[in-house]
Amino acid sequence: MRPAREEIKIPVRLKSKTFTDPPEHDQEITPRRQCPTLTKQVPGTTQHLCDKRPAACRKAARYSPDLHLLHRVFIGIFLLLTLALSISSAQLTAAEGYRYAGLEFFGSSQITRQEIESLLKLKPGAPLASIEKAAANLKRQLDAKRVSSNIQLVEAPSDQMFLVVDVSDASTFQTTPSRRLTNPHSVRVSDERPFLLLAQLHDRLFQLEEEGRPYSLKLKDGVRHYSDEPANLIIEDLLTLVPPIRKELFEIIGSDPNASRRDQSIELLEFGGSVPETAYELISALDDADYTVRARATRYIYPRLDLLPDDFPYDLLAAALARQICRPSHQDRSKGLHLLLALAARRPELVDPLHDSCLEKLKELTDKSRIDTVKDPSLKLLTIISRSAQTNPHTKEQLPADEFQGR
């Protein structure tokens, strides 16, 4: 006869009570988690008779899957909040790092540089908040005196910030006239979706900047391509929707009184194809009454110069740029000079005609400006023009007169 099996009794603690026998059906215990190496298990408990992995088994019995998952979620949320706070703190620190580098003033007989400085009351090294406050206060005072002005904050290397003040008078508008709208009216387009997609693209790029996620930009056949895939998906939609409304966009640029709408229309044309035709039509926009529209037209043409054919009216483009660098805004001077310098490097035949129209202005910008984006290209262009004048002293070519070409 076989010996009787000894009964193994393992105490189980439940709700401060100790049981030496398996519980009855009305006291059933539901095991939380089974051990993968469990060989013999006491009914209704998580204890077993094997002793191969006791630590893993105790851990399995101690934590439930739901509690473990919740713990991981809380840790993830904490890490994300910590990252967001660190990024915001870094951006705030970077913004607060800008210091006042000085005043760049291009004025008229209405007000002097000394008067502007006395109104600003800014000391070298003043923080960004003080610069913005002083600029807003200066604008209010000049408007109260009915002095037409354009005030811009311009970043410079080493966390420097320049305050650029342009004051215009009647003589300024006489020397550099602006075009008039062909048929002023609010232009409606057959499809507003491109404008909505453009706003989404701006929001996406702004989000990447706010999150500290750098992205790269390349032009392929005149079309933007980003290193960010969501941005490229928006561009794919724009490449489909913009070409059918090209003519309507040109009508907005030439007739809509809303400067922001004209600016957006030029940007949308980047996705409309036909670069040479678009660039020709935008020559007239370089004489727009609003400096943001003029700057946008320059941004379109500059990176696409190599896509323009040999029979493009480069002389008309150079004439418009010669007027742009004389206009009262830092954006006009900076972007106009860079495009004019690139044009002179690619088209040497335009250098001599620029002598009469640009020489004096280039000398003024080289002497007065302290900002590299204005001083450097003006000095390079001045050197090119002066050298060409010495080589060809009898050249009398001139750029076309102030004729607003295109729409």
C-alpha positions, 0 to 999 in steps of 0.5 A: 500500500502507498503511504498516505499523502501528507497534507500541506497547509500554508497559512494565507493572510486575508483581511488580518485573518489567518486561514490554515485550510482552503477557504469555503466557496463564500470566501473565495479569493481571486488571484491577482496575477499568475506566476509563469513558473507556477507548478503547484498552487494552493487553491484560491491563492497566489502562493506556489510550491516551487522555489525557482523564481520567488522574487519574480513571483512576489513582485507579480503578486504585489502589483496589479497590471492596472496600477502598474500602467497608471504609474507609468502614465503619471511618470510620462505626464511628469516628464512631459511637463518638465520638458515643456517647462524647461523649453519655455524657460529657455525661450524666455531666457533667450528673449530676455537676453536681447540688449539694446545696441543702439538707434539707427535713424533715417530721418527728414527735416521734421525731426532730428536724431537727438530729439528721437533719442530724448524721446526714447530715453534708452540706455545701452544694454537695456533689456528687450521689455524696455526696448519694446515699451520705448518703441511703442511710446515713441510711435504714440508721440510721433503720431500725436505730432502727425509725423509719418514714421516706421519703427522696427526692432532688428535683431543682430548677432550676440543678442543685440537689438537695434531700434530702427526709426524711419521718418518720411516727408513729402520729398521722400514720396516724390523721389520714390513713388508708390503704385496705386491699386488698379481697381480698389475693391475687396477681391473674392476668390472662388476657393478660400481653402489655400488661405486656410492651409497657409494659416495652418502651415504658419501655425505648424512652423510656429509650433516647431519653433516654440517646442525647440524643434529645428527644421530645415527648408529647401527649394526644389523647382521653386517650391518649399520643402521642409524636413517636417512631414506634417508641413510637407503634407500641407504643401502638397495640398497647396500645390493642388489648390493654388494653380486654379486661382492664380489669376485671382491672386494676381487680382488681389495683389493689384486691387485689394486694399487689404495689405495682409491679403496682398501679402498672403496672395504673394506667398501663395503664388510660391505654390502656383508654378510658372516662376518666370511669369509670376516673378514678372508680375511681381515687379510691380509689387516692389512699388506697393504702398505697404512695406510688408508686401514689397518685402514679400515680393522680394522674398519670392524673387530672390531665391528663384533668380536662377530659374529666370530665363535670359530674356527676363526684363532684368533692367525693370527689376533692377530699377524697381530695386533701386527705388526699394532701397531708398524707401523708409523701412529696414525691410526695404533696405535689407532685402532690396540690397541683397537682391540687387547684389545677387542681380549685379553678380549674375548680370554684370551688364546692369552694374553700370546703369546702377551707378547714377540711380544708386551710388549716393544712396549706397554711400549713405547706407554704408556710412550710417548703418550699423546693422550688418544686413544693410551695411555689408551688402551696401558696401559690396555693391558700392565696391562693384559699382565704383570698380565698374565706373573706373573701368568704363568711365564713359558709360552712360547707360541708365535704368528704365524710368519709374514705370510700374510693370505687370498687373 
